[in-house]
Amino acid sequence: MDKRNFIKNAVIGATSLYFLPSFSTTKKLKTGIILNTLKDDIKKDYKGTLKKLAELGYKYIESGPLGDNLTAYVSLLKQLKLKTISAGSSISNIEKDPSKFIKNAHALGQKYIVAYWPWKSSAENLTHDECMQTAEYLNKMGEMLKKEGISFAWHNHDKEFRDIGKDRLPFDYLMQETDPALVKSQLDLYWVVKGGADPIDLINRYPGRFPLFHVKDMDNSPQKEKACVGEGIIDFKAIFDLSKKAGLKYPIVEQESNKRGFICAEISYKNLVKWI
């Protein structure tokens, strides 16, 4: 091919590529919300609340069934194009009646059951033995739920980052002493920061272990109170830049101290979608 034809063909090829649709290698995550963020609205009118959440753009919710008729509730979610991705309780409550949680998960199509409180104590004075025993409980629960086709995760607060006089923190015990194939973690970003830890450090040390995030912000007060997403001091962009490494599948807005109703839900949604 002479020089003139080579240049001509190169230009045509480049132009053709320009008009081809672009494909991102990173799949856009869809935003969820746990319904305790709007607990007052849910109590007043759960159907209307769910409708408004769907209109805001939320795709996933975290909650057990609402109302008295499970079939009707499933139908409502389908109509609103909302999916329940997870639900849970304390590890003690789940152990008391796992069949209830399993039944609801199957009916609602939930992929995860979460131990929001993994400890069987107040966790005020954690010890090596309690950490090891708790990890054992989590492994057993994860094994049982895996047989049901459901993934199991535990949720942190700030107590998991307190020094207990050992060579590792309670958080590390529960990550290192549990089987990654059986036990995942729902990383609550606010409580990580409140506990003095760094979400980025945790993601780098435990890659792939965090399919679920609870996303709420922290204000700049001495009390480090909870805030709606984007109204505080947490650097969410830096965290979500590591979504793939974290194994993140479902970022879920939470602000359980929310007193601003849908204002907080809307602010959180609009800010979160910029980073995911």
ChimeraX attribute file (.defattr): number of C-alpha atoms within 10 A of each C-alpha:
attribute: neighborCount
match mode: 1-to-1
recipient: residues
	/A:1	7
	/A:2	6
	/A:3	7
	/A:4	8
	/A:5	10
	/A:6	10
	/A:7	12
	/A:8	10
	/A:9	12
	/A:10	11
	/A:11	12
	/A:12	11
	/A:13	11
	/A:14	10
	/A:15	11
	/A:16	10
	/A:17	11
	/A:18	10
	/A:19	8
	/A:20	8
	/A:21	7
	/A:22	8
	/A:23	7
	/A:24	7
	/A:25	6
	/A:26	9
	/A:27	10
	/A:28	11
	/A:29	14
	/A:30	16
	/A:31	21
	/A:32	27
	/A:33	27
	/A:34	23
	/A:35	23
	/A:36	16
	/A:37	22
	/A:38	25
	/A:39	17
	/A:40	15
	/A:41	17
	/A:42	16
	/A:43	11
	/A:44	10
	/A:45	10
	/A:46	17
	/A:47	17
	/A:48	12
	/A:49	20
	/A:50	21
	/A:51	17
	/A:52	16
	/A:53	23
	/A:54	18
	/A:55	11
	/A:56	14
	/A:57	16
	/A:58	23
	/A:59	18
	/A:60	24
	/A:61	25
	/A:62	23
	/A:63	18
	/A:64	19
	/A:65	17
	/A:66	14
	/A:67	9
	/A:68	8
	/A:69	9
	/A:70	14
	/A:71	11
	/A:72	12
	/A:73	16
	/A:74	18
	/A:75	12
	/A:76	15
	/A:77	19
	/A:78	11
	/A:79	10
	/A:80	16
	/A:81	13
	/A:82	20
	/A:83	18
	/A:84	23
	/A:85	24
	/A:86	26
	/A:87	22
	/A:88	22
	/A:89	18
	/A:90	16
	/A:91	21
	/A:92	16
	/A:93	14
	/A:94	18
	/A:95	14
	/A:96	9
	/A:97	10
	/A:98	16
	/A:99	12
	/A:100	10
	/A:101	21
	/A:102	19
	/A:103	12
	/A:104	16
	/A:105	25
	/A:106	13
	/A:107	13
	/A:108	23
	/A:109	15
	/A:110	23
	/A:111	15
	/A:112	24
	/A:113	27
	/A:114	25
	/A:115	25
	/A:116	17
	/A:117	19
	/A:118	23
	/A:119	20
	/A:120	14
	/A:121	11
	/A:122	9
	/A:123	16
	/A:124	10
	/A:125	10
	/A:126	19
	/A:127	16
	/A:128	16
	/A:129	9
	/A:130	17
	/A:131	22
	/A:132	16
	/A:133	16
	/A:134	21
	/A:135	23
	/A:136	16
	/A:137	19
	/A:138	25
	/A:139	21
	/A:140	16
	/A:141	22
	/A:142	25
	/A:143	18
	/A:144	16
	/A:145	21
	/A:146	15
	/A:147	9
	/A:148	13
	/A:149	14
	/A:150	21
	/A:151	22
	/A:152	26
	/A:153	27
	/A:154	26
	/A:155	22
	/A:156	25
	/A:157	19
	/A:158	16
	/A:159	19
	/A:160	23
	/A:161	20
	/A:162	18
	/A:163	13
	/A:164	15
	/A:165	10
	/A:166	9
	/A:167	8
	/A:168	14
	/A:169	19
	/A:170	25
	/A:171	18
	/A:172	17
	/A:173	17
	/A:174	25
	/A:175	18
	/A:176	14
	/A:177	17
	/A:178	21
	/A:179	17
	/A:180	15
	/A:181	13
	/A:182	19
	/A:183	26
	/A:184	26
	/A:185	22
	/A:186	24
	/A:187	26
	/A:188	22
	/A:189	24
	/A:190	26
	/A:191	24
	/A:192	20
	/A:193	19
	/A:194	18
	/A:195	16
	/A:196	11
	/A:197	16
	/A:198	13
	/A:199	23
	/A:200	17
	/A:201	11
	/A:202	17
	/A:203	20
	/A:204	12
	/A:205	13
	/A:206	18
	/A:207	16
	/A:208	17
	/A:209	22
	/A:210	25
	/A:211	19
	/A:212	25
	/A:213	22
	/A:214	22
	/A:215	25
	/A:216	25
	/A:217	27
	/A:218	22
	/A:219	18
	/A:220	14
	/A:221	9
	/A:222	6
	/A:223	9
	/A:224	15
	/A:225	14
	/A:226	22
	/A:227	23
	/A:228	27
	/A:229	27
	/A:230	20
	/A:231	17
	/A:232	18
	/A:233	14
	/A:234	21
	/A:235	11
	/A:236	21
	/A:237	13
	/A:238	12
	/A:239	18
	/A:240	17
	/A:241	13
	/A:242	16
	/A:243	25
	/A:244	16
	/A:245	15
	/A:246	25
	/A:247	17
	/A:248	20
	/A:249	17
	/A:250	22
	/A:251	24
	/A:252	26
	/A:253	29
	/A:254	29
	/A:255	24
	/A:256	16
	/A:257	14
	/A:258	19
	/A:259	13
	/A:260	11
	/A:261	14
	/A:262	17
	/A:263	12
	/A:264	21
	/A:265	23
	/A:266	18
	/A:267	14
	/A:268	24
	/A:269	23
	/A:270	16
	/A:271	15
	/A:272	22
	/A:273	14
	/A:274	9
	/A:275	15
	/A:276	18
